[in-house]
Amino acid sequence: MASTEYTSTFSGIKYLGSVEIIRSLYNIHSSLRTDVIGFAINKILQRYNRSNLWQNNCDTELTKLQAYVGRSPMSPWHQHYCDIHLTPDRIIVNSKDGRCVSRIFDHSLGNISVAAKDICITNLWCYVSKFSTDGQSSDRHLFLFECIDDLQASKLHDVNIRRFNNQPIPSSRPLRVELPPIRPHSTSLISTPPALPSRRTKPTTDERYLKFV
């Protein structure tokens, strides 16, 4: 993972595909949301003769899941390796082919409702986003990615959760440090040097606040 003040980049991730999410997952019970996501991920994996065994952890009827999950369209980007860039307000996915960089997706965080790791295959990470803000359900899809390992998937998910939770992005402006007030000269028998005259400090930058963790 490469990080700057504002962007975290994850490389070597494989894009597996997308599937249509017919209904919003935002205001539903968490257990139903988990079942729908597992079912949707499995629908994409079936293209590669794989399964996340979603039915082993699912309590929701199949017909109800099918009401949430639609078709999984083909794409020329399937199984392409890509870089995922997490900015303060966007998820950007680029594919590299030598020196040529192609933009696959550019989704605003305002259009993303859910992001999750798969329960069974823990290096799979996905998010649900609309392509636009017009409220049409037909443009809402779950996008599935395969990370190098579980550790990379966990880091990717953790950084994205920070974005969702609107944790403050460190400001590039320097922090001003104020000196404490000067104490009056002591009248005790212990000899102490006179207090130095107060002076204004120059603006100081604390590196801890400029590094995105």
BATI-22603 format. One line per field, with one value per atom (N, C-alpha, C, CB): x, y, z; residue in one letter; atom name; residue number from 1. Coordinates in steps of 0.02 Angstrom, whole numbers, plus 50000, padded with zeros to 5 digits. Atoms other than C-alpha are relative to their C-alpha. Glycine has a CB too. Layout:
BEGIN
east: (X:...);
north: (Y:...);
up: (Z:...);
residuo: (a:...);
atomo: (CA:...);
num: (NUM:...);
//
This chain:
BEGIN
east: (50042:50000:50044:49952:49965:50063:49952:50027:50043:49997:50030:49988:49982:50003:49957:49992:50041:49920:49926:50013:50071:49755:49979:49981:50019:49761:50039:50013:49969:49795:49991:49969:50001:49839:50017:50049:49989:49826:50010:49940:49981:49910:49996:50070:50000:49905:49934:50053:50067:49718:49964:49958:50035:49614:49926:50009:50071:49445:49963:49987:50035:49323:49934:49988:50063:49164:49950:49969:50052:49002:49934:49993:50067:48822:49951:49993:50051:48665:49968:49947:50036:48591:49935:50043:50064:48407:49972:49950:50027:48360:50057:49951:49949:48454:50013:49977:49980:48551:50011:50062:49981:48566:49957:49995:50045:48412:49967:49946:50026:48393:50039:50003:49968:48438:50069:49957:49931:48624:50006:50045:49996:48594:49976:49959:50024:48493:50052:49933:49949:48625:50059:50025:49945:48760:49983:50019:50022:48660:49997:49932:50005:48627:50069:49962:49932:48811:50033:50042:49971:48866:49971:49989:50033:48738:50024:49924:49978:48791:50072:49994:49930:48976:50003:50042:49999:48940:49977:49955:50024:48847:50057:49942:49942:49005:50050:50034:49951:49116:49980:50009:50023:49009:50028:49924:49971:49080:50068:50008:49934:49248:49999:50049:50009:49179:50025:50036:49981:49209:49937:50052:50056:49097:50027:49955:49982:49104:49957:49992:50042:48982:49953:50045:50043:48862:49943:49972:50059:48721:50015:49976:49982:48818:49991:50071:50006:48800:49938:50062:50057:48633:49936:49993:50065:48465:49942:49996:50052:48370:49978:50025:50025:48258:50028:49923:49970:48326:49959:50008:50042:48176:50008:49927:49990:48206:50067:49997:49935:48389:49997:50052:50006:48344:49964:49963:50034:48234:50049:49944:49950:48391:50056:50031:49942:48519:49977:50045:50020:48503:50054:49985:49954:48611:50073:49981:49928:48801:50028:50038:49981:48856:50073:49988:49932:49013:50036:50002:49959:49156:50069:50005:49932:49322:50053:50018:49953:49402:50002:49984:50001:49362:50069:49948:49936:49517:50060:50004:49944:49623:50027:49979:49969:49747:49996:50074:50013:49720:50028:49925:49983:49765:49936:50055:50058:49632:50026:49959:49980:49653:49941:50022:50051:49554:50018:49994:49990:49542:49950:49992:50049:49446:49927:50013:50070:49290:49985:49978:50011:49313:50036:50023:49964:49361:50016:49959:49978:49463:50036:50046:49970:49510:50032:49947:49962:49645:50031:50054:49966:49715:50063:49953:49937:49896:50018:50056:49975:49960:50064:49946:49937:50142:49998:50012:50002:50148:49930:50048:50068:49964:49957:49968:50044:49846:49929:50023:50070:49659:49957:49975:50046:49524:49941:49975:50056:49400:49939:50020:50054:49295:50023:49971:49989:49281:49935:50024:50062:49148:50006:49978:50002:49104:49977:49953:50022:49088:49927:50043:50070:48919:49954:49987:50040:48858:50010:50015:49984:48929:49962:50077:50041:48813:50031:49932:49974:48906:50069:49951:49935:49084:50011:50059:49995:49127:50052:49933:49960:49245:49954:50060:50039:49177:50015:50016:49992:49149:50044:49931:49964:49220:50067:49957:49938:49350:50023:49990:49987:49430:50044:50032:49963:49538:49957:50062:50047:49383:49970:49943:50026:49328:49953:50057:50049:49178:49970:49945:50040:49076:49941:50042:50060:48905:49995:49936:50002:48890:49951:50070:50039:48775:50047:49940:49960:48846:49984:49990:50020:48750:49959:49958:50038:48650:49926:50030:50070:48482:49951:49992:50044:48417:49974:49943:50023:48392:50031:50016:49974:48408:50038:49943:49970:48461:50075:49965:49928:48633:50038:50010:49967:48674:50030:49950:49966:48804:50046:50039:49948:48914:50062:49978:49937:49096:50047:50033:49963:49205:50074:49970:49928:49395:50033:50031:49962:49519:50068:50008:49937:49662:50055:49992:49944:49834:49992:50067:50010:49796:49950:50067:50048:49685:50025:49988:49972:49803:49987:50076:50013:49789:49926:50024:50072:49600:49979:49962:50017:49591:50022:50032:49976:49697:49957:50074:50043:49594:49933:49990:50066:49433:50004:49973:49993:49498:50006:50062:49993:49552:49934:50054:50064:49386:49949:49973:50046:49289:50016:50006:49982:49386:49970:50077:50031:49325:49925:50014:50072:49146:49981:49975:50015:49153:50019:50036:49984:49209:50052:49937:49946:49364:50036:50048:49972:49448:50064:50014:49940:49576:50048:49985:49954:49732:50008:50067:49992:49748:50073:49976:49932:49900:50026:50002:49978:49904:50040:49940:49959:50038:49961:50063:50031:49987:50038:49997:49967:50023:50006:49961:49987:50102:50008:50063:49997:50073:50040:49928:49963:50194:49954:50058:50041:50120:50014:50015:49989:50098:50060:49937:49941:50250:49978:50040:50016:50243:50036:50020:49966:50282:50064:49953:49936:50457:49990:50049:50010:50468:50034:50027:49972:50499:50029:49947:49972:50563:50075:49986:49928:50738:50043:50017:49962:50787:50011:49964:49984:50877:49981:50075:50019:50801:50016:49925:49985:50849:49937:50032:50059:50734:49968:50018:50036:50600:50020:49924:49983:50642:49940:50022:50057:50538:49963:50024:50041:50395:50014:49925:49991:50411:49952:50073:50047:50301:50035:49968:49969:50337:49978:49982:50017:50342:49953:50063:50044:50208:50041:49956:49964:50260:49956:50024:50037:50209:50016:50017:49993:50181:49989:49951:50004:50217:49947:50067:50049:50098:49932:49992:50066:49949:49999:49981:49998:50007:50002:50061:49996:50020:49933:50056:50063:49861:50015:49961:49988:49859:49949:49998);
north: (49940:50000:50062:50000:49937:50172:50054:50017:49949:50324:50069:49987:49930:50512:50032:50035:49967:50643:49986:50075:50004:50616:49936:50058:50058:50456:49938:50013:50065:50274:49956:49966:50040:50159:49928:50029:50072:49969:49970:49966:50027:49876:49924:50023:50072:49702:49966:49969:50027:49679:49981:50053:50025:49578:50018:49923:49985:49641:49939:50062:50061:49494:50013:49959:49986:49579:50037:49936:49964:49661:49963:50073:50028:49613:50054:49937:49948:49719:49989:49999:50000:49762:50039:50031:49971:49795:50047:49945:49959:49866:50027:49959:49970:49977:49955:50070:50039:49889:50044:49961:49953:50043:49993:50071:50000:50035:49932:50053:50067:49847:49971:49954:50031:49733:49974:49943:50018:49693:49927:50013:50070:49504:49989:49957:50005:49522:50029:50036:49969:49638:49953:50066:50048:49509:49943:49974:50056:49371:50022:49974:49975:49477:50008:50067:49990:49523:49933:50041:50066:49342:49967:49955:50028:49286:50035:50006:49962:49425:49983:50075:50019:49383:49932:50001:50067:49201:49999:49954:49997:49247:50019:50050:49981:49330:49942:50064:50054:49185:49941:49977:50056:49059:50002:49998:49992:49130:49965:50075:50031:49058:49931:50046:50065:48894:49999:49945:49993:48955:50013:50057:49987:48973:50023:49937:49979:49063:49964:50075:50041:48935:50044:49957:49952:49075:49966:50050:50033:48953:49971:49944:50027:48887:50051:49975:49947:49054:50043:50044:49959:49112:49974:50000:50017:49116:50028:50026:49967:49210:49954:50067:50041:49123:50023:50002:49986:49112:50051:49935:49955:49201:50072:49979:49932:49351:50028:50001:49979:49358:50019:49946:49988:49350:50066:49943:49936:49504:50058:50007:49947:49602:49997:49994:50009:49531:49985:49943:50008:49546:49965:50068:50033:49502:50022:50016:49984:49498:50008:49943:49989:49579:49982:50073:50013:49532:50066:49958:49940:49656:49981:50038:50015:49662:50006:50046:49990:49708:49943:50063:50056:49544:49968:49948:50032:49466:50043:49933:49955:49619:50022:50062:49973:49673:50076:49977:49928:49849:50031:50014:49961:49984:50033:50053:49966:50048:50060:49951:49939:50228:50025:50055:49973:50286:50072:49956:49929:50475:50020:50044:49981:50575:49994:50071:50001:50571:49954:50069:50042:50441:49933:50036:50062:50262:49999:49937:50000:50260:49935:50062:50064:50097:50007:49942:49995:50098:49933:50053:50060:49957:50020:49958:49984:49958:49946:50007:50046:49880:50031:49987:49966:49927:50072:49996:49929:50115:50030:50038:49976:50129:49989:49964:50004:50167:50015:50050:49991:50145:50007:49941:49990:50209:49952:50074:50047:50069:50030:49933:49970:50154:50063:49949:49940:50321:50014:50061:49995:50317:50047:49931:49954:50455:49962:50059:50032:50401:50014:50024:49984:50487:49952:50068:50049:50352:49929:50003:50066:50206:49989:49992:50014:50126:49947:49977:50056:49969:49982:49940:50031:49900:49943:50053:50059:49729:49952:49965:50058:49581:49939:49991:50062:49409:49961:49957:50036:49301:49938:49980:50063:49139:50009:49952:49988:49199:50069:49993:49937:49334:50049:49987:49952:49410:50031:49967:49968:49460:50062:49950:49936:49641:50029:50050:49973:49727:50064:49949:49942:49886:50006:50065:49989:49936:50074:49975:49930:50096:50010:50025:49978:50188:50036:50045:49964:50258:50074:49970:49930:50420:50014:50016:49980:50515:50011:50064:49987:50512:49952:49995:50044:50374:49940:50039:50057:50243:49936:50007:50062:50068:49959:49959:50042:49994:50013:50012:49986:50077:49986:50073:50018:50008:49930:50003:50064:49869:49987:49998:50021:49770:49985:49939:50009:49775:49957:50068:50050:49628:49999:49931:50000:49626:49945:50069:50051:49491:50029:49935:49972:49555:49946:50031:50047:49476:49951:50038:50043:49408:50034:49986:49974:49434:50065:49948:49940:49565:50061:49991:49944:49676:50018:49984:49988:49656:50035:49935:49969:49703:50073:49961:49931:49858:50043:50003:49964:49909:50016:49960:49991:49885:50051:49934:49954:49979:50072:49980:49932:50131:50025:50004:49979:50134:50016:49946:49986:50125:50069:49945:49933:50278:50054:50007:49950:50370:50004:49981:50001:50314:50035:49929:49971:50370:50073:49962:49928:50543:50020:50041:49980:50540:50059:49941:49939:50709:49986:50049:50004:50721:50054:50009:49950:50807:50060:49968:49938:50987:50009:50059:49987:51040:50065:50003:49938:51204:49985:50045:50013:51214:50013:50042:49991:51200:50053:49934:49949:51349:49976:50067:50021:51310:50062:49955:49943:51433:49982:50023:50010:51450:50007:50050:49991:51428:50068:49943:49935:51587:50000:50022:49993:51652:50003:50063:49999:51614:50060:49933:49945:51758:49977:50030:50017:51764:49979:50061:50027:51659:50044:49928:49961:51749:49954:50045:50046:51592:50012:49927:49992:51576:49966:49972:50034:51464:50048:49936:49953:51566:49970:50017:50022:51549:50054:49981:49949:51636:50037:49968:49962:51773:49970:50073:50027:51724:50036:50006:49969:51751:50039:49946:49963:51880:49957:50064:50040:51804:50021:50007:49985:51792:49957:49990:50035:51737:49942:50048:50056:51564:49998:49933:50008:51528:49941:49991:50057:51413:49936:50011:50063:51232:49946:49981:50055:51076:49936:49992:50064:50917:49945:49995:50050:50772:49947:49967:50051:50657:50016:49992:49980:50756:50003:50067:49997:50752:49931:50040:50068:50564:49966:49960:50037:50468:49930:50001:50067:50311:49951:50001);
up: (50000:50000:50000:50061:50001:49954:50024:49929:49972:50049:49990:50074:49998:50030:50053:49930:49950:50137:49989:49999:50015:50049:49966:49958:50040:49945:50023:49926:49986:49988:49938:50064:50061:49842:50016:49948:49992:49839:49931:50038:50066:49695:49998:49981:50010:49623:50015:50041:49984:49649:49935:50039:50059:49526:50002:49993:50005:49468:49974:49954:50018:49461:49964:50061:50034:49401:50044:49976:49963:49454:49991:49975:50004:49485:50020:50046:49987:49485:50068:49944:49937:49654:49989:50060:50021:49622:50053:49985:49945:49792:50043:50043:49956:49912:50060:50023:49941:50050:50061:49985:49948:50156:50063:49974:49942:50269:50011:49991:49985:50293:50058:49937:49943:50437:49980:50029:50017:50446:49979:50060:50019:50437:49929:50048:50068:50277:49952:49991:50042:50205:49989:50031:50005:50243:49953:50068:50043:50158:49927:50023:50069:50003:49970:49998:50026:49986:49986:50051:50012:50005:49938:50060:50059:49875:49936:50007:50058:49756:49980:50013:50013:49774:49967:50065:50029:49738:49928:50042:50069:49579:49952:49994:50041:49513:49997:50027:49997:49570:49956:50071:50041:49476:49929:49998:50067:49314:49996:49982:49998:49369:50033:50037:49968:49437:50072:49959:49930:49614:50042:50010:49955:49766:50068:50009:49932:49933:50052:50008:49955:50008:50042:50047:49966:50051:50037:49950:49971:50089:50069:49954:49934:50240:50056:50000:49950:50328:49989:50001:50021:50259:50032:49924:49971:50347:49959:50071:50040:50211:49942:49973:50055:50084:49933:49999:50065:49908:49960:49960:50039:49831:50023:50006:49974:49945:49977:50077:50024:49896:49926:50011:50071:49712:49985:49966:50008:49737:50007:50050:49991:49781:49948:50069:50044:49659:49929:50026:50069:49471:49959:49969:50046:49323:50013:49927:49995:49317:49929:50039:50070:49153:49987:49982:50021:49058:49991:49934:50008:49049:49975:50067:50023:48957:50055:49943:49945:49124:50049:50036:49954:49209:50004:49978:49984:49291:49980:49965:50010:49251:50068:49958:49939:49384:49999:50006:49998:49444:50064:49994:49940:49569:50025:49985:49970:49689:50040:50045:49966:49745:50042:49948:49955:49897:50017:50065:49986:49903:50055:49936:49948:50034:49978:50021:50021:49926:49941:49982:50059:49788:50007:49937:50012:49745:49925:50022:50069:49584:49986:49984:50019:49497:49932:50000:50062:49363:49983:50005:50024:49257:49963:49954:50032:49203:49950:50053:50051:49043:49972:49942:50018:49028:50023:49924:49983:49021:49992:49956:50012:48975:50062:49939:49942:49119:49978:50057:50019:49092:50063:49958:49945:49209:49993:50003:50002:49249:50034:50033:49962:49383:50035:50050:49959:49469:50035:49955:49963:49604:50059:50024:49943:49726:50061:49985:49938:49907:50015:50059:49991:49905:49966:49976:50036:49785:50025:49927:49975:49885:50066:50011:49941:50012:50046:49979:49961:50069:49975:49997:50017:50072:50049:50003:49956:50141:49975:50007:50018:50145:50001:50050:49999:50105:50063:49937:49936:50259:49991:50027:50009:50186:49965:49961:50038:50059:50020:49922:49966:50163:49961:50066:50040:50026:49945:49969:50046:49927:50033:49979:49975:49948:49948:50018:50047:49871:50026:49986:49980:49874:49952:50001:50039:49811:49985:50037:50020:49712:49942:49980:50058:49594:49952:50021:50049:49433:49999:49931:50001:49456:50062:49936:49940:49586:49985:50028:50019:49496:50034:49926:49961:49610:49963:50024:50038:49474:50028:49926:49972:49545:49949:50029:50052:49378:49992:49933:50007:49390:50064:49979:49937:49564:49993:50060:50007:49561:50059:49935:49955:49678:49959:50044:50035:49620:50043:49982:49961:49673:49979:49992:50011:49691:50041:50016:49965:49740:50018:49957:49976:49847:50001:50070:49999:49859:50057:50007:49941:50033:50047:50036:49951:50184:50031:50054:49969:50256:49956:50012:50044:50103:49999:49928:50000:50101:50064:49993:49936:50286:50001:50058:50002:50260:49954:49977:50047:50109:50032:49936:49968:50206:50056:50026:49944:50358:49977:50042:50026:50258:49973:49946:50028:50168:50054:49953:49945:50332:50030:50054:49975:50391:49957:50003:50045:50238:50012:49926:49988:50268:50065:50002:49935:50449:50005:50054:50003:50394:50052:50010:49956:50502:49969:50014:50028:50484:49961:50055:50040:50346:50025:49924:49972:50415:49954:50012:50038:50361:49979:50040:50023:50259:50030:49924:49969:50354:50063:50017:49940:50490:50063:49999:49935:50671:50039:50039:49961:50782:50072:49997:49932:50949:50044:50005:49955:51092:50062:50020:49939:51236:50061:50005:49939:51412:50030:50051:49969:51513:50046:50038:49957:51605:50073:49981:49929:51791:50033:50034:49964:51911:50033:50053:49969:51981:50073:49997:49933:52140:50052:50004:49945:52307:50054:50031:49951:52395:50008:49980:49986:52467:49947:50068:50052:52320:49942:49975:50053:52191:49933:50001:50068:52017:49951:49997:50050:51858:49981:49937:50021:51799:49939:49987:50057:51675:49937:50010:50064:51493:49974:49949:50029:51401:49950:49966:50046:51304:49929:50016:50071:51117:49961:49977:50043:50977:49964:49948:50035:50906:49928:50034:50070:50721:49992:49957:50012:50650:49992:49938:50000:50672:49970:50070:50029:50576:50038:49926:49965:50675:49950:50061:50053:50557:50014:49991:49985:50650:49969:50075:50025:50586:49924:50029:50073:50405:49969:49978:50026:50389:50010:50035:49995:50349:50021:49932:49972:50454:49972:50077);
residuo: (m:m:m:m:a:a:a:a:s:s:s:s:t:t:t:t:e:e:e:e:y:y:y:y:t:t:t:t:s:s:s:s:t:t:t:t:f:f:f:f:s:s:s:s:g:g:g:g:i:i:i:i:k:k:k:k:y:y:y:y:l:l:l:l:g:g:g:g:s:s:s:s:v:v:v:v:e:e:e:e:i:i:i:i:i:i:i:i:r:r:r:r:s:s:s:s:l:l:l:l:y:y:y:y:n:n:n:n:i:i:i:i:h:h:h:h:s:s:s:s:s:s:s:s:l:l:l:l:r:r:r:r:t:t:t:t:d:d:d:d:v:v:v:v:i:i:i:i:g:g:g:g:f:f:f:f:a:a:a:a:i:i:i:i:n:n:n:n:k:k:k:k:i:i:i:i:l:l:l:l:q:q:q:q:r:r:r:r:y:y:y:y:n:n:n:n:r:r:r:r:s:s:s:s:n:n:n:n:l:l:l:l:w:w:w:w:q:q:q:q:n:n:n:n:n:n:n:n:c:c:c:c:d:d:d:d:t:t:t:t:e:e:e:e:l:l:l:l:t:t:t:t:k:k:k:k:l:l:l:l:q:q:q:q:a:a:a:a:y:y:y:y:v:v:v:v:g:g:g:g:r:r:r:r:s:s:s:s:p:p:p:p:m:m:m:m:s:s:s:s:p:p:p:p:w:w:w:w:h:h:h:h:q:q:q:q:h:h:h:h:y:y:y:y:c:c:c:c:d:d:d:d:i:i:i:i:h:h:h:h:l:l:l:l:t:t:t:t:p:p:p:p:d:d:d:d:r:r:r:r:i:i:i:i:i:i:i:i:v:v:v:v:n:n:n:n:s:s:s:s:k:k:k:k:d:d:d:d:g:g:g:g:r:r:r:r:c:c:c:c:v:v:v:v:s:s:s:s:r:r:r:r:i:i:i:i:f:f:f:f:d:d:d:d:h:h:h:h:s:s:s:s:l:l:l:l:g:g:g:g:n:n:n:n:i:i:i:i:s:s:s:s:v:v:v:v:a:a:a:a:a:a:a:a:k:k:k:k:d:d:d:d:i:i:i:i:c:c:c:c:i:i:i:i:t:t:t:t:n:n:n:n:l:l:l:l:w:w:w:w:c:c:c:c:y:y:y:y:v:v:v:v:s:s:s:s:k:k:k:k:f:f:f:f:s:s:s:s:t:t:t:t:d:d:d:d:g:g:g:g:q:q:q:q:s:s:s:s:s:s:s:s:d:d:d:d:r:r:r:r:h:h:h:h:l:l:l:l:f:f:f:f:l:l:l:l:f:f:f:f:e:e:e:e:c:c:c:c:i:i:i:i:d:d:d:d:d:d:d:d:l:l:l:l:q:q:q:q:a:a:a:a:s:s:s:s:k:k:k:k:l:l:l:l:h:h:h:h:d:d:d:d:v:v:v:v:n:n:n:n:i:i:i:i:r:r:r:r:r:r:r:r:f:f:f:f:n:n:n:n:n:n:n:n:q:q:q:q:p:p:p:p:i:i:i:i:p:p:p:p:s:s:s:s:s:s:s:s:r:r:r:r:p:p:p:p:l:l:l:l:r:r:r:r:v:v:v:v:e:e:e:e:l:l:l:l:p:p:p:p:p:p:p:p:i:i:i:i:r:r:r:r:p:p:p:p:h:h:h:h:s:s:s:s:t:t:t:t:s:s:s:s:l:l:l:l:i:i:i:i:s:s:s:s:t:t:t:t:p:p:p:p:p:p:p:p:a:a:a:a:l:l:l:l:p:p:p:p:s:s:s:s:r:r:r:r:r:r:r:r:t:t:t:t:k:k:k:k:p:p:p:p:t:t:t:t:t:t:t:t:d:d:d:d:e:e:e:e:r:r:r:r:y:y:y:y:l:l:l:l:k:k:k:k:f:f:f:f:v:v:v:v);
atomo: (N:CA:C:CB:N:CA:C:CB:N:CA:C:CB:N:CA:C:CB:N:CA:C:CB:N:CA:C:CB:N:CA:C:CB:N:CA:C:CB:N:CA:C:CB:N:CA:C:CB:N:CA:C:CB:N:CA:C:CB:N:CA:C:CB:N:CA:C:CB:N:CA:C:CB:N:CA:C:CB:N:CA:C:CB:N:CA:C:CB:N:CA:C:CB:N:CA:C:CB:N:CA:C:CB:N:CA:C:CB:N:CA:C:CB:N:CA:C:CB:N:CA:C:CB:N:CA:C:CB:N:CA:C:CB:N:CA:C:CB:N:CA:C:CB:N:CA:C:CB:N:CA:C:CB:N:CA:C:CB:N:CA:C:CB:N:CA:C:CB:N:CA:C:CB:N:CA:C:CB:N:CA:C:CB:N:CA:C:CB:N:CA:C:CB:N:CA:C:CB:N:CA:C:CB:N:CA:C:CB:N:CA:C:CB:N:CA:C:CB:N:CA:C:CB:N:CA:C:CB:N:CA:C:CB:N:CA:C:CB:N:CA:C:CB:N:CA:C:CB:N:CA:C:CB:N:CA:C:CB:N:CA:C:CB:N:CA:C:CB:N:CA:C:CB:N:CA:C:CB:N:CA:C:CB:N:CA:C:CB:N:CA:C:CB:N:CA:C:CB:N:CA:C:CB:N:CA:C:CB:N:CA:C:CB:N:CA:C:CB:N:CA:C:CB:N:CA:C:CB:N:CA:C:CB:N:CA:C:CB:N:CA:C:CB:N:CA:C:CB:N:CA:C:CB:N:CA:C:CB:N:CA:C:CB:N:CA:C:CB:N:CA:C:CB:N:CA:C:CB:N:CA:C:CB:N:CA:C:CB:N:CA:C:CB:N:CA:C:CB:N:CA:C:CB:N:CA:C:CB:N:CA:C:CB:N:CA:C:CB:N:CA:C:CB:N:CA:C:CB:N:CA:C:CB:N:CA:C:CB:N:CA:C:CB:N:CA:C:CB:N:CA:C:CB:N:CA:C:CB:N:CA:C:CB:N:CA:C:CB:N:CA:C:CB:N:CA:C:CB:N:CA:C:CB:N:CA:C:CB:N:CA:C:CB:N:CA:C:CB:N:CA:C:CB:N:CA:C:CB:N:CA:C:CB:N:CA:C:CB:N:CA:C:CB:N:CA:C:CB:N:CA:C:CB:N:CA:C:CB:N:CA:C:CB:N:CA:C:CB:N:CA:C:CB:N:CA:C:CB:N:CA:C:CB:N:CA:C:CB:N:CA:C:CB:N:CA:C:CB:N:CA:C:CB:N:CA:C:CB:N:CA:C:CB:N:CA:C:CB:N:CA:C:CB:N:CA:C:CB:N:CA:C:CB:N:CA:C:CB:N:CA:C:CB:N:CA:C:CB:N:CA:C:CB:N:CA:C:CB:N:CA:C:CB:N:CA:C:CB:N:CA:C:CB:N:CA:C:CB:N:CA:C:CB:N:CA:C:CB:N:CA:C:CB:N:CA:C:CB:N:CA:C:CB:N:CA:C:CB:N:CA:C:CB:N:CA:C:CB:N:CA:C:CB:N:CA:C:CB:N:CA:C:CB:N:CA:C:CB:N:CA:C:CB:N:CA:C:CB:N:CA:C:CB:N:CA:C:CB:N:CA:C:CB:N:CA:C:CB:N:CA:C:CB:N:CA:C:CB:N:CA:C:CB:N:CA:C:CB:N:CA:C:CB:N:CA:C:CB:N:CA:C:CB:N:CA:C:CB:N:CA:C:CB:N:CA:C:CB:N:CA:C:CB:N:CA:C:CB:N:CA:C:CB:N:CA:C:CB:N:CA:C:CB:N:CA:C:CB:N:CA:C:CB:N:CA:C:CB:N:CA:C:CB:N:CA:C:CB:N:CA:C:CB:N:CA:C:CB:N:CA:C:CB:N:CA:C:CB:N:CA:C:CB:N:CA:C:CB:N:CA:C:CB:N:CA:C:CB:N:CA:C:CB:N:CA:C:CB:N:CA:C:CB:N:CA:C:CB:N:CA:C:CB:N:CA:C:CB:N:CA:C:CB:N:CA:C:CB:N:CA:C:CB:N:CA:C:CB:N:CA:C:CB:N:CA:C:CB:N:CA:C:CB:N:CA:C:CB:N:CA:C:CB:N:CA:C:CB:N:CA:C:CB:N:CA:C:CB:N:CA:C:CB:N:CA:C:CB:N:CA:C:CB:N:CA:C:CB:N:CA:C:CB:N:CA:C:CB:N:CA:C:CB:N:CA:C:CB:N:CA:C:CB:N:CA:C:CB:N:CA:C:CB:N:CA:C:CB:N:CA:C:CB:N:CA:C:CB:N:CA:C:CB:N:CA:C:CB:N:CA:C:CB);
num: (1:1:1:1:2:2:2:2:3:3:3:3:4:4:4:4:5:5:5:5:6:6:6:6:7:7:7:7:8:8:8:8:9:9:9:9:10:10:10:10:11:11:11:11:12:12:12:12:13:13:13:13:14:14:14:14:15:15:15:15:16:16:16:16:17:17:17:17:18:18:18:18:19:19:19:19:20:20:20:20:21:21:21:21:22:22:22:22:23:23:23:23:24:24:24:24:25:25:25:25:26:26:26:26:27:27:27:27:28:28:28:28:29:29:29:29:30:30:30:30:31:31:31:31:32:32:32:32:33:33:33:33:34:34:34:34:35:35:35:35:36:36:36:36:37:37:37:37:38:38:38:38:39:39:39:39:40:40:40:40:41:41:41:41:42:42:42:42:43:43:43:43:44:44:44:44:45:45:45:45:46:46:46:46:47:47:47:47:48:48:48:48:49:49:49:49:50:50:50:50:51:51:51:51:52:52:52:52:53:53:53:53:54:54:54:54:55:55:55:55:56:56:56:56:57:57:57:57:58:58:58:58:59:59:59:59:60:60:60:60:61:61:61:61:62:62:62:62:63:63:63:63:64:64:64:64:65:65:65:65:66:66:66:66:67:67:67:67:68:68:68:68:69:69:69:69:70:70:70:70:71:71:71:71:72:72:72:72:73:73:73:73:74:74:74:74:75:75:75:75:76:76:76:76:77:77:77:77:78:78:78:78:79:79:79:79:80:80:80:80:81:81:81:81:82:82:82:82:83:83:83:83:84:84:84:84:85:85:85:85:86:86:86:86:87:87:87:87:88:88:88:88:89:89:89:89:90:90:90:90:91:91:91:91:92:92:92:92:93:93:93:93:94:94:94:94:95:95:95:95:96:96:96:96:97:97:97:97:98:98:98:98:99:99:99:99:100:100:100:100:101:101:101:101:102:102:102:102:103:103:103:103:104:104:104:104:105:105:105:105:106:106:106:106:107:107:107:107:108:108:108:108:109:109:109:109:110:110:110:110:111:111:111:111:112:112:112:112:113:113:113:113:114:114:114:114:115:115:115:115:116:116:116:116:117:117:117:117:118:118:118:118:119:119:119:119:120:120:120:120:121:121:121:121:122:122:122:122:123:123:123:123:124:124:124:124:125:125:125:125:126:126:126:126:127:127:127:127:128:128:128:128:129:129:129:129:130:130:130:130:131:131:131:131:132:132:132:132:133:133:133:133:134:134:134:134:135:135:135:135:136:136:136:136:137:137:137:137:138:138:138:138:139:139:139:139:140:140:140:140:141:141:141:141:142:142:142:142:143:143:143:143:144:144:144:144:145:145:145:145:146:146:146:146:147:147:147:147:148:148:148:148:149:149:149:149:150:150:150:150:151:151:151:151:152:152:152:152:153:153:153:153:154:154:154:154:155:155:155:155:156:156:156:156:157:157:157:157:158:158:158:158:159:159:159:159:160:160:160:160:161:161:161:161:162:162:162:162:163:163:163:163:164:164:164:164:165:165:165:165:166:166:166:166:167:167:167:167:168:168:168:168:169:169:169:169:170:170:170:170:171:171:171:171:172:172:172:172:173:173:173:173:174:174:174:174:175:175:175:175:176:176:176:176:177:177:177:177:178:178:178:178:179:179:179:179:180:180:180:180:181:181:181:181:182:182:182:182:183:183:183:183:184:184:184:184:185:185:185:185:186:186:186:186:187:187:187:187:188:188:188:188:189:189:189:189:190:190:190:190:191:191:191:191:192:192:192:192:193:193:193:193:194:194:194:194:195:195:195:195:196:196:196:196:197:197:197:197:198:198:198:198:199:199:199:199:200:200:200:200:201:201:201:201:202:202:202:202:203:203:203:203:204:204:204:204:205:205:205:205:206:206:206:206:207:207:207:207:208:208:208:208:209:209:209:209:210:210:210:210:211:211:211:211:212:212:212:212:213:213:213:213);
//
